[in-house]
Amino acid sequence: MPSITFFNNGNVTVKQDYGSSASGAYVIDEPTNMITFSSVTPNIVIADWIGTSTTADNKWKIVKIERATPTSPVTGIWFGKRDPNKAEYMVFHFLLR
């Protein structure tokens, strides 16, 4: 199963369905909720025609965090990227395990 794992130390690992993985780093700009990746570009294939690619600057926006209550652990997260040619966002929903 494909996955992305964010570690508290700023490292990230992306695993694909076919078993390969890549690691790198990430930084979150809290005022804008933008995540910038370095040394790795998350691109998890969802279906033959779509994947979770990043922007040209290798970024995702944190669109929404899901929790049962404000103090509960995170159960899901929505990442997005703005289309460079249209005023649209592509949004990806990840569930935490």
Buried (B, 14 or more C-beta within 10 A) or exposed (E): EBEBEEEEEEBBBBBBEEEEEBEBBBEBEEEEBBBBBEEBEBEBBEEEEEBBBBBEEBBBBBBEEBEEEEEEEEEEBBBBBEEEEEEEEBBBEBEEE
